[in-house]
Amino acid sequence: MKLVLFFIFLSFPLFISAETYYYEDSGFSFWVPENWTVEEQDEEIAAYLEDKEILAYFFISPEQNIEKSLSGVLKAFEDTLDKIETGEIEEDEINQLKVIALSGRGLHKDEKKTYDFGIYIYYDQDSHESFFAVVFAKEASFQEFSSEIAEICLSVKKDGTIQKNEKRKTIRKTFPI
């Protein structure tokens, strides 16, 4: 149900000031609102609000089997969450990329609070590369920041073009999952 609302929300984009991140090797790019903190970690880019009530991870997967990649992300959630529940897998197309989306929730093992998550896989059928945006948030934060999450998800593209007045940070490596 959340993803249905999410995809409906994608029809009504807002324009938020942001910085674009570009993977030079693969051509994928996305942007993150300027009020979010961005850190490059070992295998992904992490973006979050200072209070860390909402956190997004971005990475490229060389795995050509989307189901296997999605299963790997869900398995990683098992390290942090108990009682994981997921909705139905949704499919769409955004910026000429096939998008597979899955939402869910689980109980944080340490904090004993409910967290919602969304996994968005952007698949380029020509290169067989996948770009992941994984959003993880406390229950109320996912709803509160749904417009920013939607804008981030709408921004993912694979064409290497630069928008007018776009601030860009180039990421020169791709990360395996």
C-alpha positions as CSV (number, residue, x, y, z in Angstrom):
1,M,0.0,0.0,0.0
2,K,2.8,2.4,0.8
3,L,4.4,1.8,-2.6
4,V,1.1,2.5,-4.4
5,L,1.0,5.8,-2.5
6,F,4.7,6.4,-3.3
7,F,4.2,5.9,-7.0
8,I,1.1,8.2,-7.0
9,F,3.2,10.8,-5.2
10,L,5.8,10.5,-7.9
11,S,3.3,12.1,-10.2
12,F,3.5,15.3,-8.2
13,P,7.1,16.2,-7.8
14,L,8.4,19.0,-5.7
15,F,11.6,20.9,-6.4
16,I,14.0,20.8,-3.6
17,S,17.5,22.3,-3.6
18,A,20.0,19.5,-3.9
19,E,23.4,18.2,-4.9
20,T,23.8,15.6,-7.7
21,Y,26.1,12.6,-7.3
22,Y,27.4,10.9,-10.4
23,Y,28.9,7.5,-10.9
24,E,31.4,8.1,-13.7
25,D,32.0,4.4,-14.5
26,S,28.3,3.5,-15.0
27,G,26.7,6.8,-15.8
28,F,24.1,6.6,-13.0
29,S,23.3,9.8,-11.1
30,F,21.0,10.9,-8.3
31,W,20.7,13.9,-6.1
32,V,20.3,14.4,-2.4
33,P,18.6,17.4,-0.7
34,E,21.2,19.9,0.5
35,N,19.9,19.7,4.1
36,W,21.0,16.0,4.2
37,T,24.5,14.9,5.3
38,V,26.2,12.7,2.7
39,E,29.1,10.3,3.5
40,E,31.0,8.0,1.1
41,Q,31.4,4.6,2.9
42,D,33.2,1.5,1.9
43,E,30.6,0.1,-0.4
44,E,28.0,2.8,-0.7
45,I,27.0,6.4,-0.4
46,A,25.0,7.2,2.8
47,A,22.7,10.2,3.1
48,Y,20.8,11.1,6.2
49,L,19.3,13.9,8.2
50,E,21.4,15.0,11.3
51,D,19.1,13.3,13.7
52,K,19.5,10.1,11.7
53,E,15.8,9.3,11.8
54,I,15.9,8.7,8.1
55,L,18.9,7.2,6.2
56,A,19.4,6.3,2.6
57,Y,22.0,4.2,1.0
58,F,23.0,4.3,-2.7
59,F,25.1,1.8,-4.6
60,I,25.6,0.0,-7.9
61,S,25.3,-3.7,-8.2
62,P,27.1,-5.7,-10.9
63,E,24.7,-8.6,-10.2
64,Q,22.5,-9.1,-13.2
65,N,19.8,-11.1,-11.4
66,I,17.6,-8.5,-9.7
67,E,15.8,-11.0,-7.5
68,K,19.2,-12.2,-6.2
69,S,20.2,-8.6,-5.5
70,L,16.9,-7.8,-3.7
71,S,17.3,-11.0,-1.7
72,G,20.8,-9.9,-0.6
73,V,19.5,-6.5,0.6
74,L,16.7,-8.2,2.6
75,K,19.2,-10.6,4.1
76,A,21.3,-7.6,5.2
77,F,18.2,-6.1,6.9
78,E,18.0,-9.3,9.1
79,D,21.2,-8.1,10.9
80,T,19.3,-5.1,12.2
81,L,15.6,-5.9,12.1
82,D,13.4,-8.6,13.6
83,K,9.8,-9.5,12.4
84,I,10.4,-8.2,8.9
85,E,7.2,-7.8,6.9
86,T,7.2,-6.8,3.2
87,G,4.6,-5.7,0.7
88,E,4.2,-6.8,-2.9
89,I,7.0,-6.0,-5.4
90,E,6.0,-3.1,-7.6
91,E,7.4,-2.3,-11.1
92,D,7.5,1.0,-12.9
93,E,9.7,2.9,-15.3
94,I,11.5,6.2,-14.3
95,N,13.8,8.1,-16.6
96,Q,14.0,5.1,-19.1
97,L,15.1,2.7,-16.3
98,K,13.1,-0.3,-15.1
99,V,12.3,0.2,-11.4
100,I,11.5,-2.5,-8.9
101,A,10.3,-1.3,-5.5
102,L,9.6,-3.1,-2.3
103,S,8.5,-1.6,1.0
104,G,8.5,-3.2,4.4
105,R,8.9,-2.8,8.1
106,G,10.6,-4.5,11.0
107,L,11.4,-4.1,14.7
108,H,14.9,-2.7,15.3
109,K,16.8,-5.4,17.4
110,D,18.5,-2.8,19.7
111,E,16.0,0.0,19.9
112,K,12.9,-2.1,19.9
113,K,11.2,0.5,17.7
114,T,9.5,-0.1,14.3
115,Y,11.4,1.0,11.2
116,D,10.0,1.3,7.7
117,F,12.1,0.7,4.6
118,G,11.9,1.1,0.9
119,I,14.2,-0.7,-1.6
120,Y,14.3,0.9,-5.1
121,I,16.2,-0.9,-7.8
122,Y,16.9,0.9,-11.1
123,Y,17.8,-1.5,-13.8
124,D,19.5,-0.5,-17.1
125,Q,18.4,-3.2,-19.6
126,D,21.2,-2.2,-22.0
127,S,24.2,-2.6,-19.6
128,H,22.5,-4.9,-17.2
129,E,23.6,-2.8,-14.2
130,S,21.5,-2.0,-11.2
131,F,21.5,1.1,-9.0
132,F,20.0,0.7,-5.6
133,A,18.4,3.4,-3.4
134,V,17.6,1.9,0.0
135,V,15.7,4.1,2.5
136,F,15.5,3.2,6.2
137,A,13.5,5.3,8.7
138,K,11.7,5.3,12.0
139,E,8.0,4.7,11.4
140,A,6.8,8.4,11.5
141,S,9.9,9.7,9.6
142,F,9.1,7.7,6.5
143,Q,5.8,9.5,6.1
144,E,7.1,12.9,7.2
145,F,9.9,12.9,4.6
146,S,8.0,11.1,1.8
147,S,8.2,14.1,-0.5
148,E,12.0,14.2,-0.3
149,I,12.2,10.4,-0.7
150,A,10.1,10.7,-3.8
151,E,12.3,13.5,-5.2
152,I,15.4,11.4,-4.6
153,C,13.9,8.4,-6.3
154,L,12.7,10.5,-9.3
155,S,16.2,12.0,-9.7
156,V,17.9,8.7,-10.5
157,K,18.9,8.5,-14.2
158,K,21.6,7.0,-16.4
159,D,22.6,9.3,-19.1
160,G,25.4,11.4,-17.8
161,T,23.7,14.7,-18.6
162,I,24.1,17.7,-16.4
163,Q,21.1,20.0,-15.6
164,K,21.5,23.8,-15.7
165,N,23.1,25.0,-12.4
166,E,23.5,21.5,-11.2
167,K,26.1,21.0,-8.5
168,R,27.8,17.6,-9.1
169,K,30.1,15.4,-7.2
170,T,31.7,12.6,-9.3
171,I,32.1,9.2,-7.8
172,R,34.7,7.3,-9.7
173,K,34.1,3.8,-8.6
174,T,31.2,1.4,-8.6
175,F,30.5,-0.7,-5.5
176,P,29.5,-4.4,-5.4
177,I,26.9,-5.6,-3.0
